[in-house]
């Protein structure tokens, strides 16, 4: 985002330092410099897209991690329940405790998954918002540049017509 803002500042600097055309509010700019800045903007945009991809990957990792942890907790609870089955009274109590532990583990796993999904959704939402802002800024700058070049062509055309006496 900072790099993009720097490029926009550089475009403003080019526009501010450009020469005014006589008898008009038009200016003349260095086309190569503007084209170079726009090329740099295009080269830097994929970083933001890669950032969004990293967020998606992080989401998948968090969900997988939550699932693995839930499976480990459930496996641990089942293993503990089997060990306690050696005595009938102990078995009954262990069975009750195992049921509770499994239920708690399922609740914990569900909560972990929900939290991971909420986090991933928040990160994706932020990435989406930021990409929309980049797109809007780039579109706005593109319109300004196109308008500038259209105006410049009109001035050149008018000057040529004036030179020809039309």
C-alpha positions, 0 to 999 in steps of 0.5 A, a space after each residue: 500500500 505504501 509503495 502504491 501511495 509513493 507512486 501516486 505521489 510521484 505522479 503528482 510530482 510529475 504533474 506539479 513540475 510539468 510546464 504549463 502550455 500558454 493560454 490554457 490550463 493544460 500542462 506538458 508532462 514527460 510521457 516516459 516518466 508516467 509510463 515508467 511509474 504506471 509499470 512499477 504500479 503494475 509490477 507491485 500489485 501482485 504482492 497484494 494478491 500474493 498476500 491474499 493467497 497467504 491469508 487463504 493458506 493460513 486459513 486452511 492451516 488453522 482449520 487443519 490444525 484445529 481438526 488435528 487437535 480435535 482428533 488428538 483430544 478425542 483419541 486421547 479421551 478414548 484411549 483413557 476410557 479403555 484403560 479405565 475399563 478394567 474394573 466394573 465400577 471404574 468402568 461405569 465411572 470411566 464411561 461417564 467421564 469419557 462421554 463427558 470428555 468426548 463431548 467437551 472435546 467435540 465442543 472444544 473442536 467445534 469452538 476452535 473451528 468456528 474461531 479459526 473460520 471467524 479469523 480467516 473470514 476477517 482476514 479475507 474481508 480485510 484483504 478484499 477491502 484492501 484489494 477493492 481500494 487498490 482497484 478503485 485507486 488505480 481506476 481513478 488514476 487511470 481515468 486521470 491519466 487518460 483524461 490528461 492525455 486526451 486533453 493534451 491531444 486536443 491541445 496539440 490538435 488545436 495548436 496544429 490547426 492554429 498553425 495551419 490558419 484554420 
